[in-house]
Amino acid sequence: MKDCIFCRMVAGDIKPRTLLETDRILAFHDIHPQAPAHALVIPRLHIATLDDLPPDDPELAGALFQGVRQVAALLGLSASGYRTVINCRGDSGQEVYHLHLHVLGGRKLGWPPG
C-alpha cells in the first residue's frame, strides 16, 4: 500500500533502524520510543489490524512472536524482562494501520499500562 509507512519500509523506500529481517517480518527501532528500548515487529505483508491476521496462516503469527523474542534478545532485554503490546484499532491507540508488535523494556514498566 503506497500510503502505509510500514509498507514503504518493507519496500525499502524508507530506511528504518533495522534490528531483524526475515522473509516474513521486519523489526526496527521505534522513532518515538516510550521506553529506553522500544522496537516494532511487523509482517512484511500488509495486514491492517490483529483482527485481520489471516486464520489460514498460523505460521505468520509464529514468525511475529519469534521475531519479538529475537528482538528482545538483540536489545539485551531477555534476562530483565520486556513487554509486548499489540494495539488494535482506535480506542487502543493504534495509529498506523499495519499490524505491529511493540517490544518495550530497559526499565521497570508500570501496571496498568494506560
Phi, psi and omega in degrees: 000126185297327185267003180267118182299324180288324175297324178293327175292315179301320181287345181091005179287329176239134183258103176281170172280088189289138174254323187204139174224135170227182178291344183250334188224164172225135178232140185205163178291140176288139181281347176232071187298140178254005177205165179306325173241123181211113180233163176239142175240123184233153170283148176292329178283136178288116175229119189295311184220171175302325179296341181264002178300125185297123181292341181269010180226066181295339178295332179294316177300318177298319179297320178297313182288327174294325175298318177301313181300316181293319179296317178302319178294316179299326180274359179075028185259351188301318183285319185274333178113159181205166178243141173245131182232135171235114176271140181230105177078181191301312183296338179277341183106007178296123180253323178255121183271065170215117184315131177210143178252124176276139172240115185236142177181194180095358175201168175292125181260134182281166177218137003286157187287337181179000000 
